[in-house]
Amino acid sequence: MPIPSASPAGAWRVAALACAACGAAGTVPALARDPDATLEPVTVRAERDAAIGSTDAASRGAVDAARIQARPALRPADVLEWIPGLVVTQHSGDGKANQYFLRGFNLDHGTDFATSVAGVPVNLPTHAHGHGYTDLNFVVPEWVERIEWRKGPYSALDGDFSAAGAADLRLRSQLARPMGQLTLGGNGYRRVLGAASPRVADGHLLLGVEALANDGPWEVPQQARRTNLLARWSAGTAADGHDVTLMGYDARWTSTDQVPLRAIDAGTIGRYGSLDPTTGGDSSRWSLSGGWRRSLQDGRVEASAWALRYRLDLFSNFTYALDRPETGDQFEQSDARTAYGLRVARSWRATLGGLPTTTTLGVQARQDRIDVGLHDTQARERLATVRADRVVSTQAGVFAEHTTFWSERVRTVAGLRLDHQDNRVDASLPDNGGRASAAIASPKLALVVTPSPTLETFASVGRGFHSNDARGSTARLDPRTGDAVVPVRPLVPALGYELGARWAPSPAFVASVAAWVLEIDSELVFVGDAGTTEPSRASRRRGVELNARWMPWRWMALDADLSLSRARFVDGDGAGPFIPGSVGRVASLGASVVGAGAWSGGLRMRHVGPRPLVEDGSVESSPFTLADLRVGYRLAPRIDVLLDVFNLTDRRANDIEYFYRSRLPGEPAAGVDDRHLHPAEPRTVRLSLRVGF
């Protein structure tokens, strides 16, 4: 995209880009489209992440459906690995939220990375298993039309959980034609998918269903069962339209949690074995959301609202016989909640002092009403209740963002968020109940300079935040020991800086570089012997990211990413400066093919470097490199065969590693410090038949 001229009209073109929705219809496809492709939408979407003048930072971008479909996804959340430097793993069964790593963060199950699907936030505050819990198992990759992502706390539109970044998953509005898909694979994998989008009342009604069963490679079959339902009606366009989306999800599973290395070395269990065959859980999620958008003569207005009903019963056992030798250490975390939210924003284009500007003002709010509990269990039977709380957590925020186009080469983006949180906790232990509230201001500023039509440079600074578990903000006693504890702050600030550049010498090639620093007053880290998270010490992270995309032909795209980071605690505590779980090196290489005659597919290699497992850095995880392959072939105009191979070279790798104390029967009562791991799945093959009607 060429840079506009210095005239006000030219600057308005950039202003229109800044004001338009990221999913606005365009004419430049990411890859060549096949008009007979069953899953392709009628509209062609622009690949805005490669365009000079389309973003305010080098660490922002988007990926469309064609590229998403070119790669296989072992798990639904794997679609997030299109975000450069983000790692998705798992330490338990397929029904549990994944582990996420980005920019030197062990994000655990989602804290500090805000995710939304169809306008509904996925991160769950004050969750039974971990604050910010982000379960994406309800996502069906074939229904995702676009992923838009941002890193760092630089956008005023992003609020809680977005210190490390944010991603919005936008769903399709329609299909080229009805479709059905059957997938079979090893270890009892079976998946059926169907979708259609008939025209209804001047719009399209997208109806979809997915049913999945999978035992996995585990010695104790996980017997995972999952059902997803989708009904989405939409009319108009991304700029002027409206939509209503209903999503339903239900799952149950048996999990093989991480196990101690000593048990594998001694032959007590195999590499894919379990020490508690009754861990696992069941979960359900229903959401209803709606959006409305209108273009106005001087800008645009949009509004959205959502409602969520969610339930989880999760049974885990990480320490085996350390705390309760007679019954074992299994525990249940239960979460049942109803949540609501809304967001309204208005954007204006104007001329101030002879300079084109855009201004966005908005408000957003959510309330979660939660019944959350922790129980001691044996074989999923409750033995005792540690705590059972009722929580009402209310968040409200206002945001403003103002862009000034000083010339054809220079623009600034100034933003401000004001957020307030109110927590009310009715605790089973009265001393832990009460009310806590806090407010925080988050200013942002970015400078964008375009030295040439092919080069754009960025400088950003921004303050962000994350909330803490509401129960921690009112707690005064440890529910197990009765010891006094200090309540945590409801809101914790984070400060980020970033310098970056994007170079696009041709429409077929784009490269970006970003150097960043992020300082955070406190964070939530995993505590292995409790299976929970808790606030930890102040930290500082810094790193460099390099990304490149090249389309040598219209039917092929190549991509390469390298992310390097250094994460350290900064308070001088004698335990050590290393942040457990912080990945220092992530790299990937990929190739995607779409529209090459009857053939399509993709190959991706991902390398994850070592990470410290203890604060003094004396124990590290093992690095690993994995490759996944998808090959698609069109048998007939509306019949495709897809072959997916995960862990192509059958590498012996670990999805997750921790170092903590546990106890096996017969071991000393004090337990044994050891490495605990959850292995990556061995080579896995799945074959799909996709038919359009």
Sequence and secondary structure as in RCSB ss.txt:
>XXXX:A:sequence
MPIPSASPAGAWRVAALACAACGAAGTVPALARDPDATLEPVTVRAERDAAIGSTDAASRGAVDAARIQARPALR
PADVLEWIPGLVVTQHSGDGKANQYFLRGFNLDHGTDFATSVAGVPVNLPTHAHGHGYTDLNFVVPEWVERIEWR
KGPYSALDGDFSAAGAADLRLRSQLARPMGQLTLGGNGYRRVLGAASPRVADGHLLLGVEALANDGPWEVPQQAR
RTNLLARWSAGTAADGHDVTLMGYDARWTSTDQVPLRAIDAGTIGRYGSLDPTTGGDSSRWSLSGGWRRSLQDGR
VEASAWALRYRLDLFSNFTYALDRPETGDQFEQSDARTAYGLRVARSWRATLGGLPTTTTLGVQARQDRIDVGLH
DTQARERLATVRADRVVSTQAGVFAEHTTFWSERVRTVAGLRLDHQDNRVDASLPDNGGRASAAIASPKLALVVT
PSPTLETFASVGRGFHSNDARGSTARLDPRTGDAVVPVRPLVPALGYELGARWAPSPAFVASVAAWVLEIDSELV
FVGDAGTTEPSRASRRRGVELNARWMPWRWMALDADLSLSRARFVDGDGAGPFIPGSVGRVASLGASVVGAGAWS
GGLRMRHVGPRPLVEDGSVESSPFTLADLRVGYRLAPRIDVLLDVFNLTDRRANDIEYFYRSRLPGEPAAGVDDR
HLHPAEPRTVRLSLRVGF
>XXXX:A:secstr
     SSHHHHHHHHHHHHS TT B S  SS   TT TT  SS B  GGG TTS SSTTEEEEEHHHHHHS  SS
GGGGGGGSTT EEE SS TTS  EEEETTEE TTTTTEEEEETTEE  BTT SS TTB   TT  GGGEEEEEEE
ESS  TT  TT SSEEEEEEE S  SS EEEEEEETTTEEEEEEEE  EETTEEEEEEEEEEEE  S SS   EE
EEEEEEEEEEE SSSEEEEEEEEEEEEEE    EEHHHHHTTSS TT  S TT EEEEEEEEEEEEEEEEETTEE
EEEEEEEEEEEEEEEE SSBSSS TTT S EEEEEEEEEEEEEEEEEEEEEETTEEEEEEEEEEEEEEEEEEEEE
EEETTEEEEEEEEEEEEEEEEEEEEEEEEE SSSEEEEEEEEEEEEEEEEEESSGGG EEEEEEEEEEEEEEEEE
EETTEEEEEEEEEEEEE  HHHHH  B TTT  B     SEEEEEEEEEEEEEEEETTEEEEEEEEEEEES  EE
EETTTTEEEE   EEEEEEEEEEEEEEETTEEEEEEEEEEEEEE S  TT SB TT   EEEEEEEEEEEETTEE
EEEEEEEE   BSSTTS  B   EEEEEEEEEEEEETTEEEEEEEESTT    EEEEEEEEEB TTS TT EEEE
EEEE    EEEEEEEEE 
